[in-house]
């Protein structure tokens, strides 16, 4: 969990959000097409020169796998025999840019056909939902192959990420009592400064380097709870995992918050969350939920865990039939979204 991949754009849309991210990850990677020079402000250039931000280029395997995943999803969504629909949250009217260098040859003709125009600098101008969904598939492939965590400052990309992550495999009911699996989200609040724009990049990078060990300990606890809950189907043992995690995590969080304290101007908030595929046995725990999966439980000070939606299948595989009433923005927003995000998409 030490490295993150920023998406869906090339340029960072929220510098303050990026600075907070650098308190949690050792490096932030981004996908930059060959021959493209990002329009970066001085602070980003400084972080690049120090290695805190790293530009990466795609290989053919990554482009090909992302294209296969997207083509499969797009063919289903366009098929008259399939009720799968675009999730709410992406505008049907706004357009944004996508570099052809990020698109595999088999997918490029389709995007060229759907593009409104080709810009002077060689970018395809496409509808926002097309670019947003494709960039999620691309980022997901790159993150998996390079062991990176996904990072975004786009509210739309964050909110509908669960939909694309599981290829629209959601049933008609957001909550179903007899469902055998849920997708859950763990969010940590009261951790990072809520005002960070005033902190100079060089000061931030020195702080990050000085406290690398404490950050690693915090990341270790987050990874431990994700792995433990994701693989546990035993109710009694899940209770033990939660209680044990709370004790250890509070110590790790308190120590990291203490060292971050000098940056804080008021209260502190979080931009960090960890997705968790969780078995129904855990959701039924008295310690975790009432009958409402969206009720909030504070596992520890500033630790929140909530259900996103009932998944259509336990194995997270594609269904032949999907209800037309797919996840709406409001239902996914009930996940404990951490921090403020901006939704301005530019060059992708």
N, C-alpha and C positions, 0 to 999 in steps of 0.2 A: 504493500500500500504506500510505498514511498514516492512513487511517481504517478502523475495524472496526465490524461490527454484532454486538452481543451477542444471543444467543438460547439456549435457548427460552423463558426466563422474563422477566418484567418486572423484578422485583427481582433484584439481584445476590446470588447464593448464597454466593460466596466473595470477601470483600473483599480478602484478600491476593492472590488471583489477579488481581483487577481492577487492583490497584496495579502488579503486574508488567506487565500488559498496557499500562498507561499509559507504561511505559518504552519500548514498542515502537511504539505508535500515537499519533498526535497527538490523536485524539479517538475516543471509543467511543460509538457510537449504540445506542439500544435502541428497540423499538416499544412505544409506550404508547397504549392506547385513549383516545379522547376522553372526558373526564369522569372518568377514573380517576386517583386520586392515589396514586402509589406509596408504599409504606411503607419509606422510605429512612432509614438511620441518618445522623447528622450528617456523617460523612466523605463520603458520597455526595452529600448536599446541597451540601457545599462544592465538590466537583468539578463539580456541575451549575452552580453559580453562576459558576465560573471558565471554563465552556465545555469542560472536558475530557470531560464526559459530556453527550450531547445526546439529548433525547427527540424522536422523530419519529412522525408519524401516517401511516397508510397512505393511498394514493389508490385509486380504484376500479380502475384498470388493474392495480395490483399484486395486489389481492385477487382479481380475476377470473383472472389468469394462474395464481396459486397454486392457486386452486380447480380450474381445468382440469387442471393437472398432478396434483393429488392425486386427483381423481375418476377420472382415467385409471388411476392406479396402484391405487386402491381397487377399481375394477371388475375389474381383472385379478386381484387377490389374492383376491377373493371369488368369482370365476368357477369353477364346478366343472370346467371343461375346462382350467383353467390350474393348473400345479403351483407357481406362485410362492408363497412363504411369507413370513411376517413373519420378519425376522432375529432371532436370539437377542440378548438384551441389554435388550429392553424387557419389563417385567413384564406379565403378562396379568391380574394381580389388582389392581395399584395404580391409583388414580384421581387425576387432577389437573384443574386448572381452565383453561378457555379462554374468553377474552372473545368474545362474539358480534360485537363491532365489528371483529374481525380476520378475519371469515368473509364471503365473498361470498354474495349472496342465493341463488345456485343451489346452494351447498353447505350453507347453514344448515339446511334441512329435514332433511337426512341426519344432521347432527350433533345436532340436537334429538331425532331419533328414537333415536339411539344413546346419548344422555346418560343418566346415572343419575339426575340431578336438576338443577334450576336453583337455584343458591345464592341466599341473601338479597340479595347485592350484584349479581346479574344474570349471574354466570358459569355456563357449562355445565360440569358435572362429567363428564368422559369418561375412558375407559381411557387409560393412559399411552402405549401404543403408537400410538394414534390421534393424541393431542395431539403427541407427539414427532415423528411422521412429518409431520404437517401443518405444524408449526412449521418443520421443515427446508425443506419446499417453499416456504413463505412467506418465510423468511429468505433462501433462495437467490435468489428472484425480486427481493427488495428489494436485496440485496447487488449483484446483477448490474446492475440498473437505476441504482443510485446509486454504483457503483464503490467498493464496500466489501468488506473481507475478513470472513469469518465468524469469530466468536469465541464460545467456549462454555466454561463451567466444569462442564458436565454430562458425566460419563464416558460415559454411554450415548449421548448425542447425538454426542459426538466419535467413539466407536468405530464406530457404525453409519452415520455420515455418508456414507461412501463408497457404501454400499448405496443410500441414497435419492438421492444425487447422480447416480447412473447408473440409476435406476429399476429396480433389481434385475437389471440385465443382467450376471449372472455365471453361468458354467457350473458343472457339477458339480465339476470339479477346481479346487482352489485354485491349484495349480501345474501347468502343462502346458508341457512343453518346447517344443512346436511352436507355442505361442500367438504371435500376431502383435502383441500389445500387452499392456502391464501398467499397472496404476495404482500409482504409487510415492509415497513420502513422504520428504521431506527434513526432518530435525529437527536443531536446533542445541542442543547442551547446553553446560554450563560458561559460561553467559552471565549469568543473572540470579540475584539472591540467593535462597536457599532459605527464608529467614525474613524476612518483610517486614511482618508485622503491626504491628511496633513503630514503623515509619516514619510520621510524621504526614503527612496528606494535603497540607497547605500546603507542607511541605518538599519532598515529592515533586513537586508541580506546579511549584515554582520550579526544581528540578533539570531537569525535562522541558523547560521553556522555555529554560533556559540552554544545553542540549545538543541543540537541535533539529537543527542541521546534522550532527552526528555520527550521530544516529539516522537521518537521511535518507540518509546515505552507506551505512549498514548495510542499510537497506531496499532501496536501489538494487542492491546486490550480490545480495540474495536474489531480487529480481525478475529480474535478469539471468540467473541460473542457471535459474530456472523457465522463462523464455521460450526460452532457448537449447536446453535439453534437450528441451523439449516439442515443438519444431519440427524437431529433428535426427533424420534416419533414416540418416545416414552414419556407419559405425562409426569410421573413421579420424578424422573431424572431431569425433565425440563424445569421443574420447580427448583431443583437443586442448582441447575445451571444459572437461572436467573438470580437467585439469592447470592451465589458465589460471585457472579459477575458484578453485581451492585457494589459489593464490598471492595473488590479490587479496582473497579473502574473509578469509583469516587476518589480513591487515593491518587490514581494516575491523572485524573482530570484536575483535581485540586492543585497538584504540583505544577501541571502545565499552565493552568490559569494564573498561578502565582507569578510565574516568570513572564507571562504575557501582560500582566497587570500594568506595567508602566506605559503601555500604549493606549490604555483605556481612558476615555474622556468622560463617559457616563456609565451606563450599564454595558453588558457585553452580550453578543448574540452569536449564532452559529450559521455557517453556510455548509455544514457538513452533514451528510446522511449516508446510510448504508442500507441497500436493498437486502431483504431477507425472504427467501421462499420458506414459508413456515407451515408445518403440518397442522391439521385441524386440532389434533390433540393438544397442542400448545395453546391455540387460541381459546380453547375451552377452560383453560386454567383459571381458577378463582383469583389467583394472584395477578392475572393479566387482564382479563376482560369481564364485562358483564355480557348480557345477550347482544348488546350493540357493539359491533367490531370497531366502530369509530370512537368509542369512548376512550379518553386519554388516561393512560396510567403513567405516573412518574415512578419509573423503576428506581431511580436514584435522583439526586439533586440535578435538575436540568437534563434528565434523560427521558426521552419519549419514545414509545413504541406503539404504532397503530396499523391497522389493516388497510390495505388499498382496495382490494376487490377479490371476490371469489374467482378463482381460475377455472376455466372450462374443463381442464383435465389435470390430473395429478402429475402426469409426466410432462406437462407443458408442450405437448405435441400438437400439430395442426389438426383442427377439426374440419370435417367436410361441410358442416353447416354451422353458421354463426349467426346469432341473433342480430337483427338490424339495429337494435337499440344498444349500440356499442358504448363504451365508456365516455362519459361527458366530462367536460373540463371541471365542472363542479365536483363530481364524484372523486376524480383523481386528486383534486385540490385538497380533499380531506386528509390526504397524507400529510404528515407533519412537515410541510415544506420549510426548509431552514434558510433564513436570510432573505434579503431582497435581491431580485433578479431583474435584469433588463431584457426586453424582448426585441431589440433592434437587430435584424439580420442584415449583414452587408455582404462582402465578398466571402464566398465559401469554396 
